[in-house]
Amino acid sequence: MGQEITDPAGIRQDMDRFSLRCSLLVPGPPEHAFAIFTDELSDWWVTEYTWSGPEALAELGMEPQAGGMLYEIGPHGFRADWGRVLTWDPPRRLVFSWQIGPDRVPVPDPARASEVEVLFLADGPERTRVELEHRHFDRHGEAAEGYRKALTAGWHELLSRYLATVARRHPASPA
C-alpha cells in the first residue's frame, strides 16, 4: 500500500490512491465485535455523518442478511438507503457497498459505488482484530482521491467511537 498511520488509540491506517485499510484490536471475541458493528450501528456511528443529522435522525441500521440495506430513517419516516450488504458471514466477515458519493449524494448504481469489507479475527481468547478495507474509490469518478482522503479521517473517527463502544459493552474479565 502507500502511507501508513498509527495513532495512540491503536488504529492503524494504510492507504493508497483508491483504497484505505484500517485495523484495530477490540476487547472480546469476534461474536461481540461483529454484533456491535452490525446490530448497534446507531450507538457508535457519527450522527453528523447522516443526511438527517443528529436532531432529526430516528434510526440508523443494517439489515442482517446478504442483500440487506444500510439505511437511516429521518424526519417524518423518510428512509434513505446508503449501502447494500453484499456478504453477511457472522461473526467473521461483512462486505457492503458504499453508495454515498463524494458530494454526499446517494449513488443508486452499485457499479459506481465503493465497497467496505470488515473482518473480525480472533486474537487470543479475549481480543478481536478488526480489519476494515474501504476500496474501489475509483468508482466515484474524478473526486475519488479526495474522497478517499476525506474518508480516511472519517473512518478514523468512526472506528474510534466503535472501539469505545465495544470496550464499554465488554464485560470485565474476572480478577
C-alpha positions as CSV (number, residue, x, y, z in Angstrom):
1,M,0.0,0.0,0.0
2,G,1.1,3.6,0.5
3,Q,1.3,5.8,3.5
4,E,0.7,4.2,6.9
5,I,-0.5,6.0,10.0
6,T,-0.9,4.6,13.6
7,D,-2.4,6.7,16.3
8,P,-2.3,6.4,20.2
9,A,-5.7,4.6,20.2
10,G,-4.1,1.8,18.2
11,I,-6.0,2.3,15.0
12,R,-3.7,1.7,12.1
13,Q,-4.4,3.1,8.7
14,D,-2.7,2.3,5.4
15,M,-3.8,3.9,2.2
16,D,-3.1,4.1,-1.5
17,R,-4.8,6.1,-4.2
18,F,-8.1,4.3,-4.3
19,S,-8.3,2.3,-1.1
20,L,-8.0,2.6,2.7
21,R,-7.2,-0.2,5.2
22,C,-7.7,0.2,8.9
23,S,-7.0,-2.2,11.7
24,L,-7.6,-2.2,15.4
25,L,-7.8,-4.5,18.4
26,V,-11.0,-4.6,20.4
27,P,-11.8,-6.4,23.6
28,G,-13.9,-9.6,23.5
29,P,-14.5,-12.4,21.0
30,P,-15.4,-11.9,17.3
31,E,-19.1,-12.5,18.0
32,H,-19.1,-9.5,20.4
33,A,-17.2,-7.3,17.9
34,F,-19.4,-8.3,14.9
35,A,-22.6,-7.8,16.9
36,I,-21.7,-4.2,18.0
37,F,-20.6,-3.3,14.5
38,T,-23.8,-4.5,12.8
39,D,-26.6,-4.5,15.4
40,E,-25.6,-1.4,17.3
41,L,-24.6,0.9,14.5
42,S,-26.6,3.8,15.9
43,D,-24.6,3.6,19.2
44,W,-21.2,4.4,17.5
45,W,-21.8,6.0,14.1
46,V,-21.3,9.7,14.0
47,T,-24.8,11.1,13.6
48,E,-23.4,14.3,12.0
49,Y,-22.4,11.9,9.1
50,T,-26.0,11.1,8.3
51,W,-28.3,13.0,5.9
52,S,-30.9,13.6,8.7
53,G,-28.4,15.0,11.2
54,P,-28.3,14.4,14.9
55,E,-31.5,16.2,15.8
56,A,-33.7,14.5,13.1
57,L,-32.2,11.0,12.9
58,A,-34.8,8.5,14.1
59,E,-33.0,5.2,13.3
60,L,-29.7,4.0,11.7
61,G,-29.4,0.4,10.9
62,M,-28.2,-2.6,8.8
63,E,-30.5,-5.4,7.7
64,P,-28.7,-8.6,8.8
65,Q,-28.5,-10.6,5.6
66,A,-26.9,-10.6,2.2
67,G,-29.0,-8.2,0.1
68,G,-30.0,-6.2,3.2
69,M,-29.7,-2.5,3.3
70,L,-27.7,0.0,5.3
71,Y,-30.2,2.8,6.0
72,E,-31.2,5.8,8.0
73,I,-34.7,6.9,8.9
74,G,-35.1,10.6,9.4
75,P,-37.8,13.1,9.8
76,H,-41.4,12.1,9.1
77,G,-40.3,8.5,8.5
78,F,-38.2,9.4,5.4
79,R,-35.8,6.4,4.7
80,A,-32.5,6.8,2.9
81,D,-30.6,3.6,1.9
82,W,-26.9,4.3,1.6
83,G,-25.5,0.8,1.1
84,R,-26.3,-2.8,0.5
85,V,-24.9,-5.9,2.4
86,L,-23.0,-8.0,-0.2
87,T,-21.6,-10.6,2.2
88,W,-23.1,-11.5,5.6
89,D,-20.9,-14.1,7.4
90,P,-21.2,-13.6,11.1
91,P,-19.1,-13.4,13.2
92,R,-16.2,-13.4,10.7
93,R,-16.9,-11.2,7.7
94,L,-19.1,-8.4,6.4
95,V,-19.0,-6.7,3.0
96,F,-21.2,-3.8,2.0
97,S,-21.5,-1.3,-0.8
98,W,-20.9,2.4,0.0
99,Q,-23.5,4.2,-2.1
100,I,-22.7,7.7,-1.0
101,G,-20.9,9.9,-3.5
102,P,-18.1,12.4,-2.7
103,D,-20.8,15.2,-2.9
104,R,-22.8,13.2,-0.2
105,V,-25.5,12.4,-2.8
106,P,-26.9,8.8,-3.0
107,V,-25.3,6.6,-5.7
108,P,-28.1,4.3,-6.8
109,D,-25.9,2.4,-9.3
110,P,-23.9,-0.1,-7.3
111,A,-21.3,-0.3,-10.2
112,R,-20.4,3.3,-9.3
113,A,-20.2,2.7,-5.5
114,S,-17.2,1.9,-3.4
115,E,-17.1,-1.2,-1.1
116,V,-16.3,-1.8,2.5
117,E,-15.1,-5.2,3.8
118,V,-14.7,-5.8,7.5
119,L,-13.0,-8.9,9.0
120,F,-13.3,-9.9,12.7
121,L,-10.4,-12.2,13.6
122,A,-9.8,-13.7,17.0
123,D,-6.6,-12.5,18.5
124,G,-6.4,-14.7,21.6
125,P,-9.3,-15.7,23.8
126,E,-10.5,-12.1,24.7
127,R,-9.5,-9.9,21.8
128,T,-10.5,-9.4,18.2
129,R,-8.6,-7.8,15.4
130,V,-10.9,-5.8,13.3
131,E,-9.6,-5.2,9.7
132,L,-11.6,-2.8,7.6
133,E,-10.9,-2.1,3.9
134,H,-12.7,0.6,2.0
135,R,-11.9,0.0,-1.6
136,H,-12.8,0.9,-5.2
137,F,-12.8,4.7,-4.6
138,D,-12.0,4.9,-8.3
139,R,-15.7,4.1,-9.0
140,H,-16.6,7.5,-7.6
141,G,-15.0,9.2,-10.6
142,E,-12.8,12.3,-10.7
143,A,-13.2,13.1,-7.0
144,A,-12.0,9.6,-5.9
145,E,-8.7,10.6,-4.4
146,G,-10.1,13.5,-2.4
147,Y,-13.0,11.3,-1.2
148,R,-10.6,8.7,0.0
149,K,-8.6,11.3,1.9
150,A,-11.8,12.7,3.5
151,L,-12.9,9.2,4.5
152,T,-9.5,8.4,5.9
153,A,-10.3,10.9,8.7
154,G,-14.0,9.8,8.7
155,W,-13.2,6.1,9.3
156,H,-10.7,7.1,12.0
157,E,-13.4,8.9,13.9
158,L,-16.0,6.1,13.3
159,L,-13.6,3.4,14.4
160,S,-12.5,5.3,17.5
161,R,-16.1,5.6,18.5
162,Y,-16.7,1.9,17.6
163,L,-13.7,0.9,19.8
164,A,-15.0,2.9,22.7
165,T,-18.5,1.3,22.4
166,V,-17.1,-2.2,22.2
167,A,-14.9,-1.5,25.3
168,R,-17.9,-0.1,27.2
169,R,-20.0,-3.1,26.4
170,H,-17.4,-5.8,27.1
171,P,-17.9,-7.5,30.4
172,A,-14.9,-7.0,32.7
173,S,-12.7,-10.1,33.0
174,P,-12.8,-11.8,36.4
175,A,-10.0,-10.7,38.6
